Amino acid sequence: MVYRRRYFEPFVGTTETIGDKSITPDKIDEGAVTTGKIADDAVVSEKIKDDTIRTEDIKAGAVQTSDIKDGAVTEPKIADSAVSTYKIDYQAVTGSKIRDGTIGMEKLVSPPITRPITPALDTPEIGDGKVTAAKLAGDAVETVKIKDNAVTSDKIAPDSIQAGDIAANAVEGPELKDGVVGTDKLSTDAVETAKIKDGNVTTPKLANDAVETVKIKNENVTHPKLAVNAVETINIKDKNVTIPKLETDFLRKSLEGRQVFYDDFLGAVLDNRWAQSGTAGGSAEPAYRSRLQISTKLETDAVYRINWNGKLGIRTEKLPKFYVKLGDETEADENKKYIGLRQDANNSIWFSYDPGISANWRAHCVSAGVPTVVDTGFPHDWGVIHEFYIDVVSTSEVRFYIDGGLVATIYDNIPTADVEPWLEVHYVDEMLMGEVWLFIYKVVISVDPETVL
């Protein structure tokens, strides 16, 4: 070892004699690496330990704008009063950079902002939707400020549009709500023929006595303006239907074909329109107190009647009405009676009483031999005068009345045939005591006038 040590003593290590990576940290003394030993740009960021560089290590003016990371200067980094006007680039401080409530009056330039603002704010400086109702002074919005068609129906408060706000001739047909133009809104002679749609003046549209002469322009109510059956009696003012208003031969046509028949049996002779028939020994004779007495022979099953002897002059489709006033003077209730309208046994409309079937009067309709019979519940009684009425309401309904009260309604088997009046009494049993009389006081037959014309 001594030999080798002496052998290297004359030599000093140089860069050329030191192998790569031979100098490890433990070979370098503390403080041995001075500034001069460090090459330019040799110290990179990775070589600097975090939190190593302190304020005193940074030379004044050494940190330039390019050395500061975007967004790195936060509020705590800025000293009070450090940011002056000339430090702020034009338009660099936007709204999002300023904390709410930060800018007080003391931060504003002198003189401070006063009202009115001079110069005034331009449109671009006002945010969209920022002018609220509270910002507008009274009467601030004038006509010229409102865009055409901007005021819609929803923007108008109820009852806001008054008469003075509507220009002349501004309200046309489409602007009127149905039913708002009443009589009081129409001036005299305002409604002319051309304004009324044909067939639209119906009865429900007219109040009683509503149409006066002064409301109708002369010669303007033409035939096409009237709906069918529009003018009823209640719509015609009293004494206003004059002779010239009536159709030619109106009275003749209204009476023609009504087939009205009336007989109150006055006088000592039976009217020649009636024919008598039945069992020999019977009779039909006018008697005192304006009545006809029909009597039968006193034998079993004797019958007597009056009718028109087959002169079938009453048509059921004309809806006839038959009325008879009669009294049963028979001393017993065992005899049969038939009163009404009949063509034959197969076609008839009438009342009957048959003690062998019911103690009450019954109502009948027979068509082509098919009967419908209803017990009226009205009892037969002798010695009492009653009024019987048959009303053919329609071809599908007949009503039967006694003494003014409805006792039956029949809806089927109504004959469609010519008929004649028929009044008949039957003597049931000759062993019964007393005479068989049927007193007829009045017969009236008519046809519904609505079916005549």
C-alpha positions in Angstrom: 0.0 0.0 0.0 2.8 2.4 0.8 4.2 1.9 -2.7 1.0 2.7 -4.4 0.3 5.8 -2.2 3.7 7.2 -3.2 3.0 6.4 -6.7 -0.1 8.8 -7.0 1.0 11.6 -4.7 2.4 13.8 -7.4 -1.0 13.8 -9.3 -4.1 16.2 -8.8 -7.6 15.0 -10.0 -8.9 16.9 -13.0 -12.2 16.7 -14.9 -10.6 14.4 -17.3 -9.4 12.1 -14.6 -12.8 11.9 -12.7 -15.2 9.3 -14.0 -18.8 10.1 -14.9 -21.1 10.1 -11.8 -18.2 9.5 -9.6 -18.8 12.5 -7.3 -21.7 11.6 -5.0 -23.4 14.0 -2.5 -21.2 12.8 0.3 -18.1 13.9 -1.6 -19.3 17.5 -1.7 -18.6 19.7 1.4 -21.3 22.0 2.7 -21.0 25.4 1.0 -18.6 24.1 -1.6 -21.1 24.8 -4.5 -21.0 28.6 -5.0 -22.9 30.7 -7.6 -19.9 30.5 -9.9 -20.0 26.7 -9.8 -23.7 26.7 -11.1 -24.1 27.1 -14.9 -26.7 29.4 -16.4 -30.2 27.7 -16.6 -28.8 24.7 -14.7 -31.4 25.0 -11.9 -34.8 23.8 -13.2 -38.2 23.8 -11.4 -37.9 20.2 -10.4 -34.6 20.9 -8.6 -36.3 23.5 -6.3 -38.0 22.0 -3.2 -41.5 23.2 -2.5 -41.9 26.2 -0.2 -38.1 26.9 -0.5 -38.3 30.3 -2.3 -39.3 33.0 0.2 -40.2 36.6 -0.4 -36.7 37.8 0.4 -35.2 35.4 -2.2 -37.1 37.2 -5.0 -35.4 40.3 -6.4 -37.6 43.4 -6.7 -39.1 43.6 -10.2 -38.0 40.1 -11.0 -41.6 38.7 -11.4 -43.1 39.7 -14.7 -46.7 39.3 -16.0 -45.7 36.3 -18.0 -44.4 34.6 -14.9 -47.9 34.7 -13.2 -50.3 31.8 -14.0 -53.8 32.8 -15.2 -56.2 33.0 -12.3 -53.4 32.7 -9.7 -53.8 36.2 -8.2 -56.7 35.6 -5.8 -58.3 38.2 -3.5 -56.0 37.4 -0.5 -52.9 38.0 -2.7 -53.9 41.6 -3.4 -53.0 44.2 -0.8 -55.5 46.8 0.2 -55.5 49.8 -2.2 -53.0 48.0 -4.4 -55.2 48.0 -7.6 -55.3 51.6 -9.0 -57.1 52.7 -12.1 -54.0 52.6 -14.4 -53.4 49.0 -13.3 -56.7 47.8 -14.9 -56.7 47.1 -18.6 -59.7 48.4 -20.6 -62.7 46.1 -20.2 -60.5 43.6 -18.2 -62.7 43.7 -15.1 -66.0 42.1 -16.0 -69.1 41.8 -13.8 -68.2 38.2 -12.8 -64.8 39.5 -11.4 -66.5 41.8 -8.9 -67.9 40.4 -5.7 -71.4 41.5 -4.8 -71.5 44.6 -2.6 -67.9 45.3 -3.2 -68.1 48.7 -5.0 -69.2 51.4 -2.6 -69.4 55.1 -3.3 -65.9 55.7 -2.0 -64.6 53.5 -4.9 -66.1 55.7 -7.6 -64.3 58.5 -9.3 -64.9 62.1 -8.2 -67.4 63.5 -8.8 -69.6 60.4 -8.0 -72.5 59.2 -10.3 -75.6 61.4 -9.9 -79.1 61.3 -11.3 -79.9 62.0 -14.1 -76.9 60.1 -15.5 -74.8 62.1 -17.9 -74.3 61.0 -20.5 -77.4 58.9 -20.5 -77.2 55.1 -20.8 -77.4 53.7 -24.3 -79.5 50.7 -25.3 -76.5 48.3 -25.4 -75.7 49.2 -21.7 -79.1 48.0 -20.5 -79.5 44.2 -20.0 -82.3 42.4 -21.8 -85.4 42.1 -19.5 -84.0 44.5 -16.9 -86.6 47.3 -17.4 -89.3 46.0 -15.1 -92.7 47.6 -14.4 -91.3 49.2 -11.2 -88.6 51.0 -13.3 -91.2 52.8 -15.4 -92.6 56.2 -14.2 -96.3 57.0 -14.6 -97.2 57.8 -18.2 -93.7 56.7 -19.3 -94.9 54.5 -22.1 -96.4 56.5 -25.0 -98.0 55.3 -28.2 -94.8 55.7 -30.2 -93.0 53.4 -27.6 -95.5 50.5 -28.3 -94.7 48.1 -31.1 -97.5 47.5 -33.7 -99.7 44.6 -32.7 -98.0 44.3 -29.3 -101.1 45.0 -27.3 -103.0 41.8 -27.3 -106.4 41.0 -25.5 -104.6 39.6 -22.5 -102.8 42.9 -21.9 -106.1 44.8 -21.6 -107.7 44.9 -18.1 -111.4 44.3 -17.8 -113.7 47.3 -18.4 -110.7 49.4 -19.6 -112.0 50.2 -23.1 -114.6 53.0 -22.9 -116.8 54.4 -25.6 -114.4 57.3 -26.1 -111.6 54.9 -26.9 -113.4 53.3 -29.9 -113.0 55.0 -33.2 -115.9 55.7 -35.5 -117.0 52.5 -37.5 -114.3 50.5 -35.7 -116.8 47.8 -34.5 -117.8 45.5 -37.3 -119.8 42.2 -37.4 -117.0 39.8 -36.3 -116.3 42.0 -33.2 -119.8 41.6 -31.8 -120.6 38.8 -29.4 -123.7 36.8 -30.3 -126.8 38.1 -28.6 -125.4 41.5 -27.4 -127.4 43.6 -29.8 -130.7 44.1 -28.0 -133.8 46.2 -29.0 -132.4 49.2 -27.1 -129.3 49.1 -29.3 -131.2 49.5 -32.6 -132.2 52.9 -33.8 -135.5 53.4 -35.7 -135.4 51.9 -39.2 -132.0 50.4 -38.5 -132.9 46.8 -39.5 -133.4 46.6 -43.2 -134.4 43.5 -45.3 -130.8 43.0 -46.5 -129.6 42.7 -42.8 -131.9 39.7 -42.0 -131.0 36.3 -43.1 -134.0 34.5 -44.8 -136.1 32.4 -42.4 -134.4 33.6 -39.3 -137.1 35.7 -37.7 -138.8 32.8 -35.7 -141.4 33.0 -33.0 -139.0 32.6 -30.1 -137.1 35.7 -31.3 -140.1 37.9 -31.0 -141.3 39.3 -27.6 -145.1 39.9 -27.2 -145.9 43.1 -29.0 -142.2 43.6 -29.7 -142.6 44.4 -33.4 -144.2 47.8 -33.8 -144.7 49.7 -37.0 -142.0 52.3 -36.2 -139.4 49.5 -36.0 -140.1 48.1 -39.4 -139.0 50.0 -42.5 -141.8 50.2 -45.0 -142.1 47.2 -47.3 -139.1 45.4 -45.6 -140.9 42.4 -44.1 -140.9 40.1 -47.1 -142.1 36.6 -47.3 -138.6 34.9 -47.3 -137.9 36.7 -43.9 -140.6 34.7 -42.1 -139.9 31.1 -40.9 -142.6 28.5 -41.3 -145.3 29.1 -38.5 -143.2 32.0 -37.2 -146.2 34.4 -36.7 -148.5 33.2 -33.9 -151.6 34.8 -32.4 -149.6 36.2 -29.5 -147.2 37.9 -31.8 -149.9 39.9 -33.6 -150.9 43.2 -32.1 -154.6 43.6 -31.4 -156.7 44.8 -34.3 -153.8 44.6 -36.8 -155.1 41.7 -38.9 -157.3 43.6 -41.4 -159.4 42.2 -44.3 -156.7 42.8 -46.9 -154.3 40.6 -44.8 -156.5 37.5 -45.2 -156.1 35.0 -48.0 -158.8 34.9 -50.6 -161.7 32.7 -49.5 -160.0 32.2 -46.1 -163.3 31.8 -44.2 -164.8 29.4 -46.8 -161.7 27.2 -46.8 -161.5 27.1 -43.0 -165.1 25.9 -42.7 -165.2 23.6 -45.7 -165.2 19.9 -44.7 -165.4 20.4 -41.0 -168.5 18.2 -41.0 -170.0 19.9 -37.9 -173.2 18.2 -36.7 -175.5 19.5 -33.9 -178.9 18.3 -32.6 -180.6 19.4 -29.4 -183.8 17.6 -30.3 -186.0 20.6 -30.2 -189.5 20.2 -31.8 -192.0 17.4 -32.1 -190.4 15.7 -35.0 -187.0 13.9 -35.2 -184.6 15.5 -37.6 -184.6 13.7 -40.9 -180.9 13.1 -40.7 -181.6 10.4 -38.2 -182.8 7.0 -39.0 -184.6 4.6 -36.6 -184.2 0.8 -36.6 -184.5 -2.2 -34.3 -187.0 -4.6 -33.0 -190.6 -3.8 -34.0 -192.4 -2.1 -31.2 -189.6 0.2 -30.3 -189.5 4.0 -30.9 -187.4 7.1 -30.9 -189.6 10.1 -30.2 -189.0 13.7 -29.2 -190.4 14.4 -25.8 -190.8 17.3 -23.4 -187.8 19.3 -22.1 -185.9 19.0 -25.4 -185.0 15.4 -25.4 -185.3 12.3 -27.5 -186.7 9.2 -25.8 -185.5 5.8 -27.2 -187.7 2.9 -26.0 -187.6 -0.8 -26.7 -190.3 -3.4 -26.9 -190.8 -5.2 -23.6 -189.3 -8.5 -24.7 -186.0 -10.3 -24.2 -183.2 -9.0 -26.4 -185.4 -6.3 -27.9 -183.2 -3.5 -29.4 -183.8 0.0 -30.7 -181.4 2.6 -32.1 -180.9 5.8 -34.0 -178.1 6.4 -36.5 -177.5 7.9 -40.0 -178.7 4.7 -41.7 -175.3 3.9 -43.2 -174.5 7.5 -44.3 -170.9 7.3 -43.2 -170.0 11.0 -43.4 -167.4 11.2 -40.6 -163.8 10.2 -41.4 -161.6 9.1 -38.4 -158.5 10.6 -40.1 -160.1 14.0 -39.7 -159.9 13.4 -35.9 -163.6 13.7 -35.0 -165.0 14.8 -31.6 -168.3 13.1 -30.4 -170.4 14.6 -27.6 -173.7 13.3 -26.2 -175.7 14.3 -23.2 -178.0 11.5 -22.0 -180.0 10.1 -19.1 -180.9 6.5 -18.3 -184.5 6.5 -17.1 -184.6 2.7 -16.9 -185.9 1.4 -13.6 -183.3 -1.4 -13.6 -179.6 -1.5 -14.5 -179.7 -4.8 -16.4 -180.2 -3.3 -19.9 -177.3 -2.7 -22.3 -176.4 0.7 -23.9 -174.0 1.6 -26.8 -173.2 5.2 -27.7 -170.4 6.5 -30.0 -169.2 6.3 -33.6 -169.5 3.1 -35.7 -169.2 1.8 -39.2 -170.1 -1.8 -38.4 -169.3 -4.4 -35.8 -165.7 -4.5 -37.0 -164.9 -0.8 -36.9 -166.1 1.4 -34.1 -165.2 3.9 -31.3 -167.7 4.0 -28.4 -168.9 3.7 -24.8 -170.8 0.6 -23.7 -172.6 -0.6 -20.6 -173.2 -4.4 -20.3 -174.3 -5.5 -16.8 -173.3 -9.1 -17.6 -169.6 -8.0 -17.9 -169.1 -4.9 -15.6 -171.0 -2.5 -13.4 -169.0 0.3 -15.1 -169.1 2.0 -18.4 -166.4 0.6 -20.8 -164.4 2.3 -23.6 -163.9 0.5 -27.0 -161.8 0.9 -30.1 -162.3 -1.8 -32.8 -160.3 -1.9 -36.0 -160.8 -4.7 -38.6 -162.5 -6.8 -36.0 -159.7 -6.5 -33.4 -160.9 -4.8 -30.2 -159.2 -2.9 -27.4 -161.5 -2.5 -24.4 -160.9 -0.5 -21.2 -163.0 -0.5 -18.0 -163.5 3.2 -17.2 -164.2 2.6 -13.5 -167.2 5.0 -13.9 -170.3 3.2 -12.5 -173.6 3.0 -14.4 -176.5 4.6 -12.5 -180.0 5.1 -13.7 -182.0 8.3 -13.3 -178.9 10.5 -13.6 -177.9 12.7 -16.6 -174.3 12.4 -17.8 -172.1 13.9 -20.5 -170.0 11.6 -22.7 -167.2 12.8 -24.9 -165.0 10.9 -27.3 -161.9 12.8 -28.6 -159.9 11.2 -31.5 -156.6 13.0 -30.7 -154.6 11.3 -33.5 -154.6 8.2 -35.5 -152.8 6.5 -32.5 -154.7 8.0 -29.5 -158.4 8.3 -28.5 -159.5 9.8 -25.1 -162.8 9.1 -23.4 -164.4 11.5 -20.9 -167.5 11.3 -18.7 -168.8 14.5 -17.1 -165.5 16.3 -18.0 -163.2 13.8 -16.4 -160.8 11.6 -18.4 -161.8 8.0 -17.8 -159.8 6.1 -20.5 -157.2 6.5 -23.2 -156.7 3.9 -26.0 -153.6 3.9 -28.2 -154.2 0.9 -30.6 -156.9 -0.6 -32.8 -158.2 2.8 -33.8 -160.1 2.4 -37.0 -159.2 4.3 -40.1 -162.7 4.3 -41.7 -165.8 6.4 -42.3 -168.2 6.2 -39.3 -171.6 7.5 -38.2 -173.2 8.4 -34.9 -174.8 5.4 -33.1 -177.1 5.4 -30.0 -178.6 2.0 -29.0 -180.4 0.4 -26.1 -181.1 -3.4 -25.4 -183.8 -4.9 -23.3 -182.2 -7.9 -21.6 -185.0 -9.8 -19.9 -188.7 -9.4 -20.3 -189.2 -10.7 -16.7 -187.7 -7.4 -15.4 -190.2 -4.9 -14.3 -190.4 -1.4 -15.8 -190.0 0.2 -19.2 -186.6 0.7 -21.0 -186.0 4.3 -21.8 -182.8 6.2 -22.9 -183.2 10.0 -23.0 -180.9 11.8 -25.4 -180.6 15.6 -24.8 -177.9 16.7 -27.2 -175.5 15.3 -29.8 -172.6 17.3 -31.2 -170.0 16.0 -33.8 -167.1 18.0 -35.2 -163.8 17.4 -36.9 -160.5 18.9 -35.7 -160.1 22.2 -37.7 -156.4 21.6 -38.0 -157.0 18.6 -40.3 -159.5 20.4 -42.7 -157.2 22.5 -44.9 
